[in-house]
Amino acid sequence: MIVRTTAEITGTDRDVAGEGWRSKRIVLGGDGVGFSFHETTIAEGTTHVFHYRNHIEAVWLIEGEGTLTDLDNDQVYALGPGSMYLLNGHEKHQLVARTRMRMMCVFNPPVTGQEVHDENGVYPLVAVQAG
């Protein structure tokens, strides 16, 4: 059984940030459950382009408002609290945060550590983090 709080993750190697975003990696590949589970915040007024060529991602938006654009077909979706989106076709997408967004994200296969992807959706391999 694994029990963790986001408070105990803050400031550790599971607390990963980039320009305009922060991800607390609650469950990682090294935990041995076949997926990773993150709490991610996106700063108000920021725009991010993501492409996960090697992962399927499910996102549940808890707080905030913005838009999600599928960059393959230019379809735009409004996002608000309670919205869920699933990137099951490795879609290159743009996320625009009108207000600060807080979301829970599940990746399959799991993220293993502090990966930062490039625009081709490739994660560098890093050592599996201990649970």
N, CA and C atoms as an extended XYZ file, in Angstrom:
393
Properties=species:S:1:pos:R:3:atomname:S:1:resname:S:1:resid:I:1 pbc="F F F"
N         0.852       -1.173        0.000 N   MET     1
C         0.000        0.000        0.000 CA  MET     1
C         0.896        1.234        0.000 C   MET     1
N         0.546        2.217       -0.806 N   ILE     2
C         1.280        3.473       -0.873 CA  ILE     2
C         0.363        4.586       -0.408 C   ILE     2
N         0.826        5.357        0.562 N   VAL     3
C         0.067        6.519        1.041 CA  VAL     3
C         1.027        7.707        1.023 C   VAL     3
N         0.641        8.759        0.283 N   ARG     4
C         1.475        9.955        0.187 CA  ARG     4
C         0.592       11.188        0.215 C   ARG     4
N         1.184       12.304        0.601 N   THR     5
C         0.503       13.591        0.483 CA  THR     5
C         1.333       14.474       -0.447 C   THR     5
N         0.683       15.426       -1.093 N   THR     6
C         1.436       16.351       -1.937 CA  THR     6
C         2.358       17.217       -1.091 C   THR     6
N         2.011       17.448        0.171 N   ALA     7
C         2.865       18.250        1.052 CA  ALA     7
C         4.232       17.592        1.242 C   ALA     7
N         4.256       16.262        1.386 N   GLU     8
C         5.543       15.599        1.585 CA  GLU     8
C         6.357       15.500        0.294 C   GLU     8
N         5.733       15.692       -0.850 N   ILE     9
C         6.430       15.668       -2.139 CA  ILE     9
C         7.055       17.030       -2.448 C   ILE     9
N         6.465       18.100       -1.926 N   THR    10
C         6.941       19.459       -2.198 CA  THR    10
C         8.419       19.592       -1.850 C   THR    10
N         9.193       20.081       -2.818 N   GLY    11
C        10.606       20.300       -2.600 CA  GLY    11
C        11.491       19.080       -2.785 C   GLY    11
N        10.914       17.935       -3.164 N   THR    12
C        11.707       16.728       -3.402 CA  THR    12
C        11.933       16.562       -4.904 C   THR    12
N        12.594       15.471       -5.296 N   ASP    13
C        12.809       15.220       -6.719 CA  ASP    13
C        11.527       14.813       -7.444 C   ASP    13
N        10.427       14.638       -6.726 N   ARG    14
C         9.120       14.375       -7.341 CA  ARG    14
C         8.346       15.673       -7.615 C   ARG    14
N         8.896       16.789       -7.251 N   ASP    15
C         8.281       18.111       -7.442 CA  ASP    15
C         9.024       18.784       -8.599 C   ASP    15
N         8.446       18.731       -9.788 N   VAL    16
C         9.122       19.143      -11.012 CA  VAL    16
C         8.428       20.379      -11.570 C   VAL    16
N         9.209       21.379      -11.973 N   ALA    17
C         8.613       22.613      -12.496 CA  ALA    17
C         9.319       23.051      -13.768 C   ALA    17
N         8.560       23.727      -14.613 N   GLY    18
C         9.081       24.351      -15.820 CA  GLY    18
C         8.490       25.740      -15.906 C   GLY    18
N         8.696       26.404      -17.010 N   GLU    19
C         8.178       27.761      -17.160 CA  GLU    19
C         6.648       27.734      -17.249 C   GLU    19
N         5.995       28.208      -16.200 N   GLY    20
C         4.538       28.291      -16.181 CA  GLY    20
C         3.807       27.053      -15.744 C   GLY    20
N         4.516       26.009      -15.298 N   TRP    21
C         3.842       24.798      -14.831 CA  TRP    21
C         4.643       24.142      -13.704 C   TRP    21
N         3.933       23.325      -12.942 N   ARG    22
C         4.546       22.563      -11.854 CA  ARG    22
C         3.807       21.234      -11.737 C   ARG    22
N         4.559       20.159      -11.567 N   SER    23
C         3.971       18.830      -11.488 CA  SER    23
C         4.494       18.112      -10.253 C   SER    23
N         3.582       17.704       -9.388 N   LYS    24
C         3.936       16.895       -8.220 CA  LYS    24
C         3.627       15.447       -8.587 C   LYS    24
N         4.684       14.669       -8.724 N   ARG    25
C         4.575       13.298       -9.201 CA  ARG    25
C         4.338       12.358       -8.027 C   ARG    25
N         3.069       12.112       -7.781 N   ILE    26
C         2.631       11.361       -6.608 CA  ILE    26
C         2.960        9.878       -6.756 C   ILE    26
N         2.714        9.326       -7.940 N   VAL    27
C         3.031        7.931       -8.244 CA  VAL    27
C         3.900        7.933       -9.497 C   VAL    27
N         5.013        7.211       -9.456 N   LEU    28
C         5.926        7.097      -10.595 CA  LEU    28
C         6.095        5.631      -10.997 C   LEU    28
N         6.767        5.413      -12.107 N   GLY    29
C         6.991        4.060      -12.600 CA  GLY    29
C         7.625        3.138      -11.579 C   GLY    29
N         8.526        3.672      -10.756 N   GLY    30
C         9.198        2.858       -9.745 CA  GLY    30
C         8.286        2.336       -8.655 C   GLY    30
N         7.069        2.874       -8.587 N   ASP    31
C         6.114        2.392       -7.586 CA  ASP    31
C         5.453        1.087       -8.016 C   ASP    31
N         5.684        0.685       -9.288 N   GLY    32
C         5.294       -0.646       -9.743 CA  GLY    32
C         3.822       -0.883       -9.986 C   GLY    32
N         3.039        0.166      -10.299 N   VAL    33
C         1.607       -0.040      -10.512 CA  VAL    33
C         1.186        0.121      -11.976 C   VAL    33
N         2.134        0.411      -12.876 N   GLY    34
C         1.818        0.445      -14.299 CA  GLY    34
C         1.326        1.768      -14.836 C   GLY    34
N         1.274        2.809      -13.994 N   PHE    35
C         0.883        4.147      -14.437 CA  PHE    35
C         1.557        5.142      -13.520 C   PHE    35
N         1.560        6.410      -13.924 N   SER    36
C         1.997        7.461      -13.006 CA  SER    36
C         0.841        8.427      -12.809 C   SER    36
N         0.853        9.107      -11.664 N   PHE    37
C        -0.260        9.961      -11.229 CA  PHE    37
C         0.338       11.251      -10.709 C   PHE    37
N        -0.072       12.390      -11.296 N   HIS    38
C         0.526       13.683      -10.986 CA  HIS    38
C        -0.543       14.714      -10.672 C   HIS    38
N        -0.217       15.635       -9.784 N   GLU    39
C        -0.999       16.856       -9.620 CA  GLU    39
C        -0.209       17.952      -10.333 C   GLU    39
N        -0.814       18.566      -11.333 N   THR    40
C        -0.128       19.576      -12.132 CA  THR    40
C        -0.879       20.894      -12.044 C   THR    40
N        -0.125       21.980      -11.901 N   THR    41
C        -0.711       23.319      -11.955 CA  THR    41
C        -0.113       24.045      -13.155 C   THR    41
N        -0.967       24.804      -13.808 N   ILE    42
C        -0.586       25.611      -14.970 CA  ILE    42
C        -0.870       27.065      -14.605 C   ILE    42
N         0.112       27.932      -14.774 N   ALA    43
C        -0.020       29.333      -14.370 CA  ALA    43
C        -1.021       30.085      -15.251 C   ALA    43
N        -1.740       30.987      -14.630 N   GLU    44
C        -2.703       31.848      -15.312 CA  GLU    44
C        -2.029       32.613      -16.446 C   GLU    44
N        -2.727       32.704      -17.572 N   GLY    45
C        -2.246       33.496      -18.693 CA  GLY    45
C        -1.118       32.869      -19.486 C   GLY    45
N        -0.876       31.569      -19.311 N   THR    46
C         0.210       30.919      -20.043 CA  THR    46
C        -0.335       29.985      -21.120 C   THR    46
N         0.496       29.734      -22.112 N   THR    47
C         0.166       28.835      -23.215 CA  THR    47
C         1.272       27.791      -23.313 C   THR    47
N         0.878       26.527      -23.457 N   HIS    48
C         1.840       25.426      -23.506 CA  HIS    48
C         1.474       24.484      -24.640 C   HIS    48
N         2.480       24.031      -25.380 N   VAL    49
C         2.290       23.022      -26.411 CA  VAL    49
C         2.933       21.729      -25.901 C   VAL    49
N         2.147       20.654      -25.907 N   PHE    50
C         2.602       19.359      -25.421 CA  PHE    50
C         2.397       18.303      -26.505 C   PHE    50
N         3.263       17.307      -26.492 N   HIS    51
C         3.112       16.170      -27.393 CA  HIS    51
C         3.730       14.958      -26.706 C   HIS    51
N         2.886       14.023      -26.306 N   TYR    52
C         3.348       12.821      -25.619 CA  TYR    52
C         3.305       11.658      -26.599 C   TYR    52
N         4.339       11.512      -27.389 N   ARG    53
C         4.380       10.460      -28.395 CA  ARG    53
C         4.448        9.076      -27.771 C   ARG    53
N         4.954        8.988      -26.546 N   ASN    54
C         5.168        7.686      -25.919 CA  ASN    54
C         4.227        7.384      -24.765 C   ASN    54
N         3.284        8.262      -24.494 N   HIS    55
C         2.375        8.077      -23.362 CA  HIS    55
C         0.936        8.372      -23.773 C   HIS    55
N         0.017        7.687      -23.138 N   ILE    56
C        -1.392        8.074      -23.146 CA  ILE    56
C        -1.608        8.824      -21.846 C   ILE    56
N        -2.355        9.935      -21.905 N   GLU    57
C        -2.585       10.742      -20.702 CA  GLU    57
C        -4.070       11.026      -20.540 C   GLU    57
N        -4.557       10.852      -19.305 N   ALA    58
C        -5.906       11.261      -18.938 CA  ALA    58
C        -5.775       12.406      -17.939 C   ALA    58
N        -6.562       13.465      -18.133 N   VAL    59
C        -6.482       14.665      -17.298 CA  VAL    59
C        -7.870       15.006      -16.775 C   VAL    59
N        -7.948       15.277      -15.472 N   TRP    60
C        -9.183       15.760      -14.857 CA  TRP    60
C        -8.876       17.119      -14.264 C   TRP    60
N        -9.563       18.147      -14.760 N   LEU    61
C        -9.348       19.514      -14.305 CA  LEU    61
C       -10.172       19.764      -13.038 C   LEU    61
N        -9.493       20.123      -11.961 N   ILE    62
C       -10.144       20.359      -10.677 CA  ILE    62
C       -10.471       21.834      -10.498 C   ILE    62
N        -9.540       22.706      -10.894 N   GLU    63
C        -9.722       24.157      -10.756 CA  GLU    63
C        -9.230       24.844      -12.014 C   GLU    63
N        -9.852       25.984      -12.331 N   GLY    64
C        -9.373       26.832      -13.408 CA  GLY    64
C       -10.166       26.699      -14.686 C   GLY    64
N        -9.839       27.595      -15.616 N   GLU    65
C       -10.515       27.619      -16.912 CA  GLU    65
C        -9.503       27.893      -18.005 C   GLU    65
N        -9.776       27.336      -19.167 N   GLY    66
C        -8.908       27.560      -20.304 CA  GLY    66
C        -9.425       26.832      -21.513 C   GLY    66
N        -8.528       26.626      -22.474 N   THR    67
C        -8.895       25.903      -23.684 CA  THR    67
C        -7.834       24.866      -24.008 C   THR    67
N        -8.280       23.825      -24.689 N   LEU    68
C        -7.427       22.767      -25.198 CA  LEU    68
C        -7.634       22.728      -26.704 C   LEU    68
N        -6.559       22.803      -27.472 N   THR    69
C        -6.653       22.737      -28.928 CA  THR    69
C        -5.900       21.523      -29.424 C   THR    69
N        -6.575       20.692      -30.211 N   ASP    70
C        -5.939       19.574      -30.903 CA  ASP    70
C        -5.226       20.177      -32.108 C   ASP    70
N        -3.915       20.201      -32.081 N   LEU    71
C        -3.152       20.870      -33.132 CA  LEU    71
C        -3.110       20.084      -34.436 C   LEU    71
N        -3.602       18.853      -34.427 N   ASP    72
C        -3.673       18.086      -35.662 CA  ASP    72
C        -4.883       18.478      -36.503 C   ASP    72
N        -5.965       18.937      -35.841 N   ASN    73
C        -7.174       19.298      -36.596 CA  ASN    73
C        -7.759       20.649      -36.195 C   ASN    73
N        -7.063       21.387      -35.338 N   ASP    74
C        -7.468       22.721      -34.885 CA  ASP    74
C        -8.802       22.747      -34.137 C   ASP    74
N        -9.258       21.614      -33.623 N   GLN    75
C       -10.479       21.594      -32.822 CA  GLN    75
C       -10.167       22.152      -31.439 C   GLN    75
N       -11.026       23.070      -30.962 N   VAL    76
C       -10.818       23.748      -29.681 CA  VAL    76
C       -11.896       23.293      -28.702 C   VAL    76
N       -11.474       22.996      -27.471 N   TYR    77
C       -12.385       22.563      -26.414 CA  TYR    77
C       -12.267       23.525      -25.239 C   TYR    77
N       -13.398       23.971      -24.707 N   ALA    78
C       -13.404       24.790      -23.493 CA  ALA    78
C       -13.210       23.865      -22.299 C   ALA    78
N       -12.382       24.305      -21.355 N   LEU    79
C       -12.119       23.522      -20.150 CA  LEU    79
C       -12.514       24.315      -18.915 C   LEU    79
N       -13.112       23.636      -17.958 N   GLY    80
C       -13.465       24.216      -16.669 CA  GLY    80
C       -13.438       23.123      -15.619 C   GLY    80
N       -13.683       23.474      -14.364 N   PRO    81
C       -13.672       22.471      -13.303 CA  PRO    81
C       -14.585       21.291      -13.648 C   PRO    81
N       -14.060       20.100      -13.481 N   GLY    82
C       -14.815       18.890      -13.794 CA  GLY    82
C       -14.602       18.382      -15.206 C   GLY    82
N       -13.904       19.140      -16.053 N   SER    83
C       -13.606       18.673      -17.412 CA  SER    83
C       -12.588       17.551      -17.348 C   SER    83
N       -12.742       16.582      -18.250 N   MET    84
C       -11.772       15.510      -18.393 CA  MET    84
C       -11.409       15.431      -19.859 C   MET    84
N       -10.122       15.235      -20.139 N   TYR    85
C        -9.740       14.928      -21.513 CA  TYR    85
C        -8.738       13.792      -21.518 C   TYR    85
N        -8.798       13.020      -22.594 N   LEU    86
C        -7.965       11.837      -22.755 CA  LEU    86
C        -7.188       11.975      -24.049 C   LEU    86
N        -5.878       11.914      -23.954 N   LEU    87
C        -4.999       11.978      -25.123 CA  LEU    87
C        -4.599       10.550      -25.468 C   LEU    87
N        -5.479        9.857      -26.189 N   ASN    88
C        -5.252        8.445      -26.464 CA  ASN    88
C        -4.719        8.204      -27.867 C   ASN    88
N        -4.539        9.272      -28.639 N   GLY    89
C        -3.998        9.149      -29.985 CA  GLY    89
C        -2.687        9.882      -30.132 C   GLY    89
N        -2.044       10.176      -28.994 N   HIS    90
C        -0.758       10.886      -28.983 CA  HIS    90
C        -0.872       12.242      -29.680 C   HIS    90
N        -2.001       12.923      -29.438 N   GLU    91
C        -2.266       14.201      -30.083 CA  GLU    91
C        -1.325       15.296      -29.601 C   GLU    91
N        -0.781       16.045      -30.540 N   LYS    92
C        -0.045       17.259      -30.199 CA  LYS    92
C        -1.109       18.294      -29.861 C   LYS    92
N        -0.970       18.943      -28.694 N   HIS    93
C        -2.038       19.810      -28.229 CA  HIS    93
C        -1.492       21.070      -27.568 C   HIS    93
N        -2.350       22.078      -27.541 N   GLN    94
C        -2.012       23.353      -26.907 CA  GLN    94
C        -2.997       23.600      -25.770 C   GLN    94
N        -2.462       23.944      -24.627 N   LEU    95
C        -3.268       24.259      -23.450 CA  LEU    95
C        -3.072       25.729      -23.120 C   LEU    95
N        -4.174       26.473      -23.055 N   VAL    96
C        -4.139       27.894      -22.701 CA  VAL    96
C        -4.892       28.052      -21.383 C   VAL    96
N        -4.214       28.579      -20.379 N   ALA    97
C        -4.821       28.762      -19.056 CA  ALA    97
C        -5.304       30.205      -18.918 C   ALA    97
N        -6.605       30.394      -18.912 N   ARG    98
C        -7.147       31.738      -18.645 CA  ARG    98
C        -6.973       32.087      -17.174 C   ARG    98
N        -7.219       31.094      -16.320 N   THR    99
C        -6.982       31.231      -14.881 CA  THR    99
C        -6.057       30.094      -14.470 C   THR    99
N        -5.512       30.179      -13.275 N   ARG   100
C        -4.635       29.102      -12.781 CA  ARG   100
C        -5.404       27.783      -12.821 C   ARG   100
N        -4.785       26.779      -13.410 N   MET   101
C        -5.424       25.473      -13.548 CA  MET   101
C        -4.719       24.472      -12.635 C   MET   101
N        -5.529       23.636      -11.982 N   ARG   102
C        -5.005       22.526      -11.186 CA  ARG   102
C        -5.670       21.267      -11.691 C   ARG   102
N        -4.851       20.273      -12.036 N   MET   103
C        -5.386       19.065      -12.648 CA  MET   103
C        -4.679       17.823      -12.125 C   MET   103
N        -5.370       16.712      -12.220 N   MET   104
C        -4.811       15.417      -11.879 CA  MET   104
C        -4.584       14.677      -13.194 C   MET   104
N        -3.376       14.146      -13.377 N   CYS   105
C        -2.983       13.523      -14.642 CA  CYS   105
C        -2.517       12.089      -14.404 C   CYS   105
N        -2.952       11.191      -15.269 N   VAL   106
C        -2.523        9.797      -15.234 CA  VAL   106
C        -1.823        9.493      -16.552 C   VAL   106
N        -0.605        8.951      -16.482 N   PHE   107
C         0.169        8.581      -17.663 CA  PHE   107
C         0.348        7.078      -17.736 C   PHE   107
N         0.195        6.534      -18.933 N   ASN   108
C         0.440        5.130      -19.185 CA  ASN   108
C         1.181        5.030      -20.517 C   ASN   108
N         2.358        4.424      -20.605 N   PRO   109
C         3.123        3.882      -19.492 CA  PRO   109
C         3.550        4.982      -18.533 C   PRO   109
N         3.964        4.594      -17.352 N   PRO   110
C         4.247        5.591      -16.332 CA  PRO   110
C         5.489        6.420      -16.626 C   PRO   110
N         5.456        7.662      -16.165 N   VAL   111
C         6.642        8.501      -16.119 CA  VAL   111
C         7.528        7.913      -15.028 C   VAL   111
N         8.838        7.941      -15.227 N   THR   112
C         9.731        7.299      -14.263 CA  THR   112
C        10.444        8.271      -13.345 C   THR   112
N        10.480        9.546      -13.676 N   GLY   113
C        11.193       10.509      -12.842 CA  GLY   113
C        10.920       11.927      -13.293 C   GLY   113
N        11.980       12.731      -13.409 N   GLN   114
C        11.835       14.144      -13.729 CA  GLN   114
C        11.943       14.405      -15.225 C   GLN   114
N        11.367       13.535      -16.052 N   GLU   115
C        11.437       13.721      -17.482 CA  GLU   115
C        10.880       15.077      -17.896 C   GLU   115
N        11.527       15.668      -18.864 N   VAL   116
C        11.003       16.853      -19.543 CA  VAL   116
C        11.019       16.500      -21.019 C   VAL   116
N         9.859       16.566      -21.658 N   HIS   117
C         9.763       16.137      -23.044 CA  HIS   117
C        10.180       17.248      -24.005 C   HIS   117
N        10.606       16.826      -25.196 N   ASP   118
C        10.861       17.806      -26.236 CA  ASP   118
C         9.615       17.894      -27.120 C   ASP   118
N         9.636       18.747      -28.111 N   GLU   119
C         8.444       18.958      -28.930 CA  GLU   119
C         8.131       17.777      -29.845 C   GLU   119
N         9.028       16.792      -29.944 N   ASN   120
C         8.728       15.584      -30.696 CA  ASN   120
C         8.097       14.520      -29.812 C   ASN   120
N         7.855       14.867      -28.559 N   GLY   121
C         7.199       13.932      -27.658 CA  GLY   121
C         8.099       12.848      -27.122 C   GLY   121
N         9.399       13.063      -27.133 N   VAL   122
C        10.329       12.038      -26.690 CA  VAL   122
C        10.809       12.349      -25.282 C   VAL   122
N        10.672       11.387      -24.397 N   TYR   123
C        11.186       11.541      -23.046 CA  TYR   123
C        12.563       10.914      -22.966 C   TYR   123
N        13.539       11.618      -22.424 N   PRO   124
C        14.817       10.933      -22.172 CA  PRO   124
C        14.618        9.906      -21.056 C   PRO   124
N        15.294        8.810      -21.148 N   LEU   125
C        15.182        7.808      -20.098 CA  LEU   125
C        15.990        8.243      -18.889 C   LEU   125
N        15.411        8.093      -17.733 N   VAL   126
C        16.099        8.407      -16.496 CA  VAL   126
C        15.930        7.223      -15.557 C   VAL   126
N        16.712        7.190      -14.513 N   ALA   127
C        16.634        6.092      -13.548 CA  ALA   127
C        15.252        6.080      -12.897 C   ALA   127
N        14.731        4.901      -12.672 N   VAL   128
C        13.462        4.749      -11.972 CA  VAL   128
C        13.653        5.207      -10.537 C   VAL   128
N        12.750        6.049      -10.072 N   GLN   129
C        12.813        6.564       -8.716 CA  GLN   129
C        12.303        5.516       -7.727 C   GLN   129
N        12.930        5.413       -6.598 N   ALA   130
C        12.469        4.501       -5.546 CA  ALA   130
C        11.170        5.026       -4.948 C   ALA   130
N        10.283        4.122       -4.554 N   GLY   131
C         8.987        4.497       -3.987 CA  GLY   131
C         9.170        5.115       -2.667 C   GLY   131
